[in-house]
Amino acid sequence: GAVVSQHPSRVICKSGTSVKIECRSLDFQATTMFWYRQFPKQSLMLMATSNEGSKATYEQGVEKDKFLINHASLTLSTLTVTSAHPEDSSFYICSAKQVRGSFTWDTQYFGPGTRLTVL
Amino acid sequence: DAKTTQPPSMDCAEGRAANLPCNHSTISGNEYVYWYRQIHSQGPQYIIHGLKNNETNEMASLIITEDRKSSTLILPHATLRDTAVYYCIVPPNSGGSNYKLTFGKGTLLTVNP
């Protein structure tokens, strides 16, 4: 259980184009999903938190108009990188939080990541 | 946030137990200790978490000291596939329902044949 998928796993695009990355929770409902970015030899950096049916909350320094997040259902969140540039090339990873019944703690499960290369 | 301190790297022989330490001396009473690992070019994988008591699952055991200022993740029989970066994370407000994970540099565990 607790499987999170991402699509595509790898994408190469030209500078100036937009790229959409999907994140799905396959066997559970996720009221909250998170998007991270990881540059080579660095750790994961949280970009934004999205709650189903509401606007995403972006971390300081992350441009919300450039990284559009849509959390349309309890199993799907999308990240669109608009007008991508070479400096946006990175490993993008999503996670979904599984709420366990009435417990107040819960666990984030991560997708396999999407490697974006902007030429 | 409760800051965590981990050694940057460790080595372990295949088949042996791997013991990964983590210091979190500023942890608050209701904050959990989470462990994740990341194998190269993959998303992080949840391993285990705990509050006060020791925890065990099919992947690992988590030993938390009585004062909760440190913990040890134990992989009882390390295999080559356990080579990864291991992250010890203490999310603020993790006793509640809305918390964030902040990834530090973690410990690169290399399991040698």
Contacts between the chains, C-beta under 8 A, distances in Angstrom:
chain1	res1	chain2	res2	distance
A	2	B	46	7.6
A	4	B	43	7.7
A	6	B	43	7.7
A	32	B	98	7.2
A	34	B	100	7.5
A	34	B	101	7.7
A	36	B	103	7.9
A	43	B	87	7.9
A	43	B	103	4.4
A	43	B	104	6.3
A	43	B	105	5.9
A	43	B	106	7.0
A	44	B	38	7.8
A	44	B	44	7.0
A	44	B	103	4.4
A	45	B	103	7.7
A	46	B	100	6.0
A	46	B	101	7.3
A	46	B	102	7.2
A	49	B	100	7.0
A	91	B	41	7.5
A	93	B	43	4.8
A	93	B	44	7.3
A	95	B	43	7.7
A	95	B	44	7.7
A	95	B	101	7.7
A	99	B	97	7.2
A	104	B	95	6.3
A	104	B	96	5.8
A	104	B	97	5.3
A	105	B	32	6.1
A	105	B	49	7.8
A	105	B	94	6.3
A	105	B	95	6.8
A	105	B	97	7.7
A	106	B	97	6.6
A	107	B	34	7.8
A	107	B	46	5.8
A	107	B	49	6.8
A	108	B	46	7.1
A	108	B	101	6.0
A	109	B	46	5.8
A	110	B	36	7.7
A	110	B	43	3.8
A	110	B	44	4.6
A	110	B	45	7.0
A	110	B	46	7.5
A	111	B	43	5.1
A	112	B	42	5.9
A	112	B	43	4.9
A	113	B	41	7.3
A	113	B	42	6.5
A	113	B	43	4.6
A	115	B	41	7.7
